[in-house]
Amino acid sequence: MQDQHKRKRWLDNMIEAAKHETTAMPWARGARRAAFIAKRKETLGVAA
């Protein structure tokens, strides 16, 4: 079992890393994704 000091340090590091995380969430990419899909449909000749 890990000692408490190492566990706390690990947990503090994980919390700090999570604060700086910049993962794109699905709802934040709507306009970009819609533009990509429209371009792909245009290329394939599929009616929207």
PDB file of N, H, CA, C and O in Angstrom:
ATOM      1  N   MET A   1       0.842  -1.184   0.000  1.00  0.00           N
ATOM      2  CA  MET A   1       0.000   0.000   0.000  1.00  0.00           C
ATOM      3  C   MET A   1       0.888   1.249   0.000  1.00  0.00           C
ATOM      4  O   MET A   1       1.930   1.287   0.655  1.00  0.00           O
ATOM      5  N   GLN A   2       0.458   2.260  -0.742  1.00  0.00           N
ATOM      6  H   GLN A   2      -0.388   2.229  -1.275  1.00  0.00           H
ATOM      7  CA  GLN A   2       1.237   3.492  -0.807  1.00  0.00           C
ATOM      8  C   GLN A   2       1.143   4.251   0.512  1.00  0.00           C
ATOM      9  O   GLN A   2       0.130   4.201   1.209  1.00  0.00           O
ATOM     10  N   ASP A   3       2.224   4.953   0.833  1.00  0.00           N
ATOM     11  H   ASP A   3       3.047   4.994   0.267  1.00  0.00           H
ATOM     12  CA  ASP A   3       2.123   5.785   2.016  1.00  0.00           C
ATOM     13  C   ASP A   3       1.318   7.045   1.675  1.00  0.00           C
ATOM     14  O   ASP A   3       1.192   7.420   0.510  1.00  0.00           O
ATOM     15  N   GLN A   4       0.793   7.669   2.686  1.00  0.00           N
ATOM     16  H   GLN A   4       0.895   7.364   3.633  1.00  0.00           H
ATOM     17  CA  GLN A   4      -0.117   8.793   2.498  1.00  0.00           C
ATOM     18  C   GLN A   4       0.528   9.978   1.780  1.00  0.00           C
ATOM     19  O   GLN A   4      -0.139  10.664   1.006  1.00  0.00           O
ATOM     20  N   HIS A   5       1.815  10.226   2.026  1.00  0.00           N
ATOM     21  H   HIS A   5       2.356   9.668   2.655  1.00  0.00           H
ATOM     22  CA  HIS A   5       2.482  11.367   1.402  1.00  0.00           C
ATOM     23  C   HIS A   5       2.540  11.191  -0.118  1.00  0.00           C
ATOM     24  O   HIS A   5       2.245  12.126  -0.862  1.00  0.00           O
ATOM     25  N   LYS A   6       2.916  10.002  -0.577  1.00  0.00           N
ATOM     26  H   LYS A   6       3.155   9.242   0.027  1.00  0.00           H
ATOM     27  CA  LYS A   6       2.986   9.757  -2.024  1.00  0.00           C
ATOM     28  C   LYS A   6       1.601   9.827  -2.643  1.00  0.00           C
ATOM     29  O   LYS A   6       1.437  10.373  -3.735  1.00  0.00           O
ATOM     30  N   ARG A   7       0.612   9.285  -1.965  1.00  0.00           N
ATOM     31  H   ARG A   7       0.745   8.842  -1.079  1.00  0.00           H
ATOM     32  CA  ARG A   7      -0.761   9.299  -2.484  1.00  0.00           C
ATOM     33  C   ARG A   7      -1.273  10.733  -2.601  1.00  0.00           C
ATOM     34  O   ARG A   7      -1.881  11.090  -3.610  1.00  0.00           O
ATOM     35  N   LYS A   8      -1.035  11.553  -1.587  1.00  0.00           N
ATOM     36  H   LYS A   8      -0.541  11.264  -0.767  1.00  0.00           H
ATOM     37  CA  LYS A   8      -1.486  12.947  -1.629  1.00  0.00           C
ATOM     38  C   LYS A   8      -0.771  13.710  -2.740  1.00  0.00           C
ATOM     39  O   LYS A   8      -1.397  14.494  -3.454  1.00  0.00           O
ATOM     40  N   ARG A   9       0.516  13.491  -2.889  1.00  0.00           N
ATOM     41  H   ARG A   9       1.024  12.854  -2.309  1.00  0.00           H
ATOM     42  CA  ARG A   9       1.271  14.174  -3.938  1.00  0.00           C
ATOM     43  C   ARG A   9       0.749  13.769  -5.312  1.00  0.00           C
ATOM     44  O   ARG A   9       0.610  14.610  -6.200  1.00  0.00           O
ATOM     45  N   TRP A  10       0.459  12.478  -5.487  1.00  0.00           N
ATOM     46  H   TRP A  10       0.571  11.795  -4.765  1.00  0.00           H
ATOM     47  CA  TRP A  10      -0.075  11.992  -6.765  1.00  0.00           C
ATOM     48  C   TRP A  10      -1.428  12.635  -7.041  1.00  0.00           C
ATOM     49  O   TRP A  10      -1.687  13.097  -8.152  1.00  0.00           O
ATOM     50  N   LEU A  11      -2.291  12.665  -6.022  1.00  0.00           N
ATOM     51  H   LEU A  11      -2.080  12.290  -5.119  1.00  0.00           H
ATOM     52  CA  LEU A  11      -3.615  13.238  -6.178  1.00  0.00           C
ATOM     53  C   LEU A  11      -3.527  14.735  -6.492  1.00  0.00           C
ATOM     54  O   LEU A  11      -4.256  15.229  -7.353  1.00  0.00           O
ATOM     55  N   ASP A  12      -2.656  15.445  -5.813  1.00  0.00           N
ATOM     56  H   ASP A  12      -2.065  15.044  -5.114  1.00  0.00           H
ATOM     57  CA  ASP A  12      -2.473  16.873  -6.084  1.00  0.00           C
ATOM     58  C   ASP A  12      -1.995  17.095  -7.516  1.00  0.00           C
ATOM     59  O   ASP A  12      -2.449  18.028  -8.179  1.00  0.00           O
ATOM     60  N   ASN A  13      -1.091  16.256  -7.998  1.00  0.00           N
ATOM     61  H   ASN A  13      -0.723  15.498  -7.460  1.00  0.00           H
ATOM     62  CA  ASN A  13      -0.605  16.376  -9.373  1.00  0.00           C
ATOM     63  C   ASN A  13      -1.714  16.106 -10.384  1.00  0.00           C
ATOM     64  O   ASN A  13      -1.793  16.781 -11.410  1.00  0.00           O
ATOM     65  N   MET A  14      -2.569  15.127 -10.103  1.00  0.00           N
ATOM     66  H   MET A  14      -2.505  14.579  -9.269  1.00  0.00           H
ATOM     67  CA  MET A  14      -3.676  14.812 -11.014  1.00  0.00           C
ATOM     68  C   MET A  14      -4.688  15.963 -11.057  1.00  0.00           C
ATOM     69  O   MET A  14      -5.185  16.312 -12.127  1.00  0.00           O
ATOM     70  N   ILE A  15      -4.986  16.538  -9.920  1.00  0.00           N
ATOM     71  H   ILE A  15      -4.582  16.255  -9.050  1.00  0.00           H
ATOM     72  CA  ILE A  15      -5.921  17.670  -9.873  1.00  0.00           C
ATOM     73  C   ILE A  15      -5.348  18.858 -10.628  1.00  0.00           C
ATOM     74  O   ILE A  15      -6.070  19.519 -11.374  1.00  0.00           O
ATOM     75  N   GLU A  16      -4.074  19.138 -10.448  1.00  0.00           N
ATOM     76  H   GLU A  16      -3.488  18.600  -9.842  1.00  0.00           H
ATOM     77  CA  GLU A  16      -3.434  20.251 -11.151  1.00  0.00           C
ATOM     78  C   GLU A  16      -3.431  20.016 -12.666  1.00  0.00           C
ATOM     79  O   GLU A  16      -3.676  20.943 -13.437  1.00  0.00           O
ATOM     80  N   ALA A  17      -3.158  18.798 -13.085  1.00  0.00           N
ATOM     81  H   ALA A  17      -2.959  18.044 -12.458  1.00  0.00           H
ATOM     82  CA  ALA A  17      -3.165  18.475 -14.515  1.00  0.00           C
ATOM     83  C   ALA A  17      -4.571  18.623 -15.093  1.00  0.00           C
ATOM     84  O   ALA A  17      -4.734  19.096 -16.218  1.00  0.00           O
ATOM     85  N   ALA A  18      -5.577  18.224 -14.334  1.00  0.00           N
ATOM     86  H   ALA A  18      -5.445  17.839 -13.420  1.00  0.00           H
ATOM     87  CA  ALA A  18      -6.960  18.322 -14.809  1.00  0.00           C
ATOM     88  C   ALA A  18      -7.382  19.776 -14.999  1.00  0.00           C
ATOM     89  O   ALA A  18      -8.187  20.075 -15.882  1.00  0.00           O
ATOM     90  N   LYS A  19      -6.857  20.670 -14.195  1.00  0.00           N
ATOM     91  H   LYS A  19      -6.203  20.428 -13.478  1.00  0.00           H
ATOM     92  CA  LYS A  19      -7.195  22.087 -14.336  1.00  0.00           C
ATOM     93  C   LYS A  19      -6.708  22.652 -15.658  1.00  0.00           C
ATOM     94  O   LYS A  19      -7.305  23.589 -16.187  1.00  0.00           O
ATOM     95  N   HIS A  20      -5.636  22.098 -16.197  1.00  0.00           N
ATOM     96  H   HIS A  20      -5.151  21.336 -15.767  1.00  0.00           H
ATOM     97  CA  HIS A  20      -5.042  22.617 -17.425  1.00  0.00           C
ATOM     98  C   HIS A  20      -5.425  21.802 -18.654  1.00  0.00           C
ATOM     99  O   HIS A  20      -4.938  22.075 -19.751  1.00  0.00           O
ATOM    100  N   GLU A  21      -6.272  20.830 -18.489  1.00  0.00           N
ATOM    101  H   GLU A  21      -6.668  20.609 -17.597  1.00  0.00           H
ATOM    102  CA  GLU A  21      -6.676  19.968 -19.606  1.00  0.00           C
ATOM    103  C   GLU A  21      -7.525  20.769 -20.594  1.00  0.00           C
ATOM    104  O   GLU A  21      -8.379  21.557 -20.189  1.00  0.00           O
ATOM    105  N   THR A  22      -7.286  20.563 -21.883  1.00  0.00           N
ATOM    106  H   THR A  22      -6.593  19.922 -22.211  1.00  0.00           H
ATOM    107  CA  THR A  22      -8.017  21.298 -22.910  1.00  0.00           C
ATOM    108  C   THR A  22      -8.689  20.351 -23.902  1.00  0.00           C
ATOM    109  O   THR A  22      -8.694  20.611 -25.106  1.00  0.00           O
ATOM    110  N   THR A  23      -9.243  19.282 -23.411  1.00  0.00           N
ATOM    111  H   THR A  23      -9.240  19.071 -22.434  1.00  0.00           H
ATOM    112  CA  THR A  23      -9.922  18.319 -24.267  1.00  0.00           C
ATOM    113  C   THR A  23     -11.168  18.958 -24.872  1.00  0.00           C
ATOM    114  O   THR A  23     -11.964  19.569 -24.159  1.00  0.00           O
ATOM    115  N   ALA A  24     -11.338  18.817 -26.181  1.00  0.00           N
ATOM    116  H   ALA A  24     -10.691  18.321 -26.760  1.00  0.00           H
ATOM    117  CA  ALA A  24     -12.513  19.360 -26.851  1.00  0.00           C
ATOM    118  C   ALA A  24     -13.708  18.450 -26.575  1.00  0.00           C
ATOM    119  O   ALA A  24     -13.659  17.248 -26.834  1.00  0.00           O
ATOM    120  N   MET A  25     -14.761  19.030 -26.056  1.00  0.00           N
ATOM    121  H   MET A  25     -14.800  20.007 -25.845  1.00  0.00           H
ATOM    122  CA  MET A  25     -15.961  18.261 -25.764  1.00  0.00           C
ATOM    123  C   MET A  25     -16.840  18.223 -27.013  1.00  0.00           C
ATOM    124  O   MET A  25     -16.795  19.149 -27.823  1.00  0.00           O
ATOM    125  N   PRO A  26     -17.635  17.173 -27.179  1.00  0.00           N
ATOM    126  CA  PRO A  26     -18.454  17.035 -28.392  1.00  0.00           C
ATOM    127  C   PRO A  26     -19.351  18.239 -28.679  1.00  0.00           C
ATOM    128  O   PRO A  26     -19.527  18.610 -29.839  1.00  0.00           O
ATOM    129  N   TRP A  27     -19.919  18.850 -27.644  1.00  0.00           N
ATOM    130  H   TRP A  27     -19.776  18.548 -26.701  1.00  0.00           H
ATOM    131  CA  TRP A  27     -20.819  19.978 -27.870  1.00  0.00           C
ATOM    132  C   TRP A  27     -20.073  21.259 -28.225  1.00  0.00           C
ATOM    133  O   TRP A  27     -20.692  22.222 -28.680  1.00  0.00           O
ATOM    134  N   ALA A  28     -18.769  21.290 -28.028  1.00  0.00           N
ATOM    135  H   ALA A  28     -18.267  20.508 -27.658  1.00  0.00           H
ATOM    136  CA  ALA A  28     -17.986  22.486 -28.333  1.00  0.00           C
ATOM    137  C   ALA A  28     -17.484  22.484 -29.772  1.00  0.00           C
ATOM    138  O   ALA A  28     -16.969  23.502 -30.234  1.00  0.00           O
ATOM    139  N   ARG A  29     -17.616  21.395 -30.481  1.00  0.00           N
ATOM    140  H   ARG A  29     -18.035  20.568 -30.106  1.00  0.00           H
ATOM    141  CA  ARG A  29     -17.069  21.303 -31.827  1.00  0.00           C
ATOM    142  C   ARG A  29     -18.153  21.312 -32.902  1.00  0.00           C
ATOM    143  O   ARG A  29     -17.895  20.912 -34.037  1.00  0.00           O
ATOM    144  N   GLY A  30     -19.339  21.754 -32.569  1.00  0.00           N
ATOM    145  H   GLY A  30     -19.548  22.079 -31.647  1.00  0.00           H
ATOM    146  CA  GLY A  30     -20.487  21.687 -33.467  1.00  0.00           C
ATOM    147  C   GLY A  30     -20.284  22.355 -34.821  1.00  0.00           C
ATOM    148  O   GLY A  30     -20.496  21.719 -35.853  1.00  0.00           O
ATOM    149  N   ALA A  31     -19.880  23.614 -34.841  1.00  0.00           N
ATOM    150  H   ALA A  31     -19.707  24.131 -34.002  1.00  0.00           H
ATOM    151  CA  ALA A  31     -19.748  24.351 -36.103  1.00  0.00           C
ATOM    152  C   ALA A  31     -18.649  23.748 -36.970  1.00  0.00           C
ATOM    153  O   ALA A  31     -18.826  23.595 -38.179  1.00  0.00           O
ATOM    154  N   ARG A  32     -17.538  23.412 -36.375  1.00  0.00           N
ATOM    155  H   ARG A  32     -17.394  23.536 -35.393  1.00  0.00           H
ATOM    156  CA  ARG A  32     -16.426  22.826 -37.128  1.00  0.00           C
ATOM    157  C   ARG A  32     -16.827  21.478 -37.717  1.00  0.00           C
ATOM    158  O   ARG A  32     -16.528  21.180 -38.874  1.00  0.00           O
ATOM    159  N   ARG A  33     -17.508  20.668 -36.907  1.00  0.00           N
ATOM    160  H   ARG A  33     -17.751  20.911 -35.968  1.00  0.00           H
ATOM    161  CA  ARG A  33     -17.934  19.341 -37.365  1.00  0.00           C
ATOM    162  C   ARG A  33     -18.977  19.457 -38.476  1.00  0.00           C
ATOM    163  O   ARG A  33     -18.926  18.712 -39.454  1.00  0.00           O
ATOM    164  N   ALA A  34     -19.918  20.382 -38.330  1.00  0.00           N
ATOM    165  H   ALA A  34     -19.960  20.987 -37.535  1.00  0.00           H
ATOM    166  CA  ALA A  34     -20.946  20.574 -39.350  1.00  0.00           C
ATOM    167  C   ALA A  34     -20.325  21.002 -40.676  1.00  0.00           C
ATOM    168  O   ALA A  34     -20.746  20.537 -41.735  1.00  0.00           O
ATOM    169  N   ALA A  35     -19.334  21.878 -40.626  1.00  0.00           N
ATOM    170  H   ALA A  35     -18.992  22.256 -39.765  1.00  0.00           H
ATOM    171  CA  ALA A  35     -18.656  22.321 -41.847  1.00  0.00           C
ATOM    172  C   ALA A  35     -17.932  21.153 -42.510  1.00  0.00           C
ATOM    173  O   ALA A  35     -17.951  21.023 -43.734  1.00  0.00           O
ATOM    174  N   PHE A  36     -17.301  20.311 -41.712  1.00  0.00           N
ATOM    175  H   PHE A  36     -17.286  20.417 -40.718  1.00  0.00           H
ATOM    176  CA  PHE A  36     -16.594  19.153 -42.260  1.00  0.00           C
ATOM    177  C   PHE A  36     -17.569  18.191 -42.933  1.00  0.00           C
ATOM    178  O   PHE A  36     -17.304  17.700 -44.030  1.00  0.00           O
ATOM    179  N   ILE A  37     -18.694  17.923 -42.276  1.00  0.00           N
ATOM    180  H   ILE A  37     -18.909  18.322 -41.385  1.00  0.00           H
ATOM    181  CA  ILE A  37     -19.692  17.007 -42.834  1.00  0.00           C
ATOM    182  C   ILE A  37     -20.281  17.573 -44.123  1.00  0.00           C
ATOM    183  O   ILE A  37     -20.477  16.836 -45.089  1.00  0.00           O
ATOM    184  N   ALA A  38     -20.566  18.879 -44.146  1.00  0.00           N
ATOM    185  H   ALA A  38     -20.407  19.478 -43.361  1.00  0.00           H
ATOM    186  CA  ALA A  38     -21.110  19.511 -45.350  1.00  0.00           C
ATOM    187  C   ALA A  38     -20.124  19.407 -46.511  1.00  0.00           C
ATOM    188  O   ALA A  38     -20.519  19.138 -47.645  1.00  0.00           O
ATOM    189  N   LYS A  39     -18.843  19.622 -46.225  1.00  0.00           N
ATOM    190  H   LYS A  39     -18.521  19.841 -45.304  1.00  0.00           H
ATOM    191  CA  LYS A  39     -17.824  19.525 -47.275  1.00  0.00           C
ATOM    192  C   LYS A  39     -17.733  18.094 -47.797  1.00  0.00           C
ATOM    193  O   LYS A  39     -17.611  17.872 -49.001  1.00  0.00           O
ATOM    194  N   ARG A  40     -17.792  17.131 -46.891  1.00  0.00           N
ATOM    195  H   ARG A  40     -17.891  17.311 -45.912  1.00  0.00           H
ATOM    196  CA  ARG A  40     -17.715  15.728 -47.296  1.00  0.00           C
ATOM    197  C   ARG A  40     -18.921  15.350 -48.153  1.00  0.00           C
ATOM    198  O   ARG A  40     -18.773  14.659 -49.161  1.00  0.00           O
ATOM    199  N   LYS A  41     -20.115  15.798 -47.757  1.00  0.00           N
ATOM    200  H   LYS A  41     -20.235  16.359 -46.938  1.00  0.00           H
ATOM    201  CA  LYS A  41     -21.316  15.500 -48.547  1.00  0.00           C
ATOM    202  C   LYS A  41     -21.239  16.146 -49.923  1.00  0.00           C
ATOM    203  O   LYS A  41     -21.667  15.563 -50.919  1.00  0.00           O
ATOM    204  N   GLU A  42     -20.685  17.363 -49.968  1.00  0.00           N
ATOM    205  H   GLU A  42     -20.337  17.836 -49.158  1.00  0.00           H
ATOM    206  CA  GLU A  42     -20.532  18.074 -51.239  1.00  0.00           C
ATOM    207  C   GLU A  42     -19.583  17.296 -52.148  1.00  0.00           C
ATOM    208  O   GLU A  42     -19.840  17.160 -53.345  1.00  0.00           O
ATOM    209  N   THR A  43     -18.500  16.791 -51.590  1.00  0.00           N
ATOM    210  H   THR A  43     -18.291  16.901 -50.618  1.00  0.00           H
ATOM    211  CA  THR A  43     -17.523  16.041 -52.361  1.00  0.00           C
ATOM    212  C   THR A  43     -18.123  14.749 -52.896  1.00  0.00           C
ATOM    213  O   THR A  43     -17.837  14.350 -54.025  1.00  0.00           O
ATOM    214  N   LEU A  44     -18.944  14.103 -52.100  1.00  0.00           N
ATOM    215  H   LEU A  44     -19.176  14.427 -51.183  1.00  0.00           H
ATOM    216  CA  LEU A  44     -19.572  12.842 -52.505  1.00  0.00           C
ATOM    217  C   LEU A  44     -20.777  13.034 -53.380  1.00  0.00           C
ATOM    218  O   LEU A  44     -21.269  12.070 -53.968  1.00  0.00           O
ATOM    219  N   GLY A  45     -21.274  14.264 -53.488  1.00  0.00           N
ATOM    220  H   GLY A  45     -20.874  15.046 -53.011  1.00  0.00           H
ATOM    221  CA  GLY A  45     -22.443  14.552 -54.302  1.00  0.00           C
ATOM    222  C   GLY A  45     -23.739  14.099 -53.660  1.00  0.00           C
ATOM    223  O   GLY A  45     -24.708  13.801 -54.358  1.00  0.00           O
ATOM    224  N   VAL A  46     -23.766  14.046 -52.344  1.00  0.00           N
ATOM    225  H   VAL A  46     -22.979  14.289 -51.777  1.00  0.00           H
ATOM    226  CA  VAL A  46     -24.960  13.614 -51.616  1.00  0.00           C
ATOM    227  C   VAL A  46     -25.793  14.839 -51.300  1.00  0.00           C
ATOM    228  O   VAL A  46     -25.275  15.843 -50.812  1.00  0.00           O
ATOM    229  N   ALA A  47     -27.106  14.754 -51.583  1.00  0.00           N
ATOM    230  H   ALA A  47     -27.527  13.938 -51.979  1.00  0.00           H
ATOM    231  CA  ALA A  47     -27.984  15.861 -51.246  1.00  0.00           C
ATOM    232  C   ALA A  47     -28.172  15.934 -49.742  1.00  0.00           C
ATOM    233  O   ALA A  47     -28.320  14.912 -49.072  1.00  0.00           O
ATOM    234  N   ALA A  48     -28.164  17.145 -49.221  1.00  0.00           N
ATOM    235  H   ALA A  48     -28.043  17.975 -49.765  1.00  0.00           H
ATOM    236  CA  ALA A  48     -28.296  17.316 -47.775  1.00  0.00           C
ATOM    237  C   ALA A  48     -29.688  17.159 -47.273  1.00  0.00           C
ATOM    238  O   ALA A  48     -29.929  17.280 -46.072  1.00  0.00           O
TER     239      ALA A  48
END
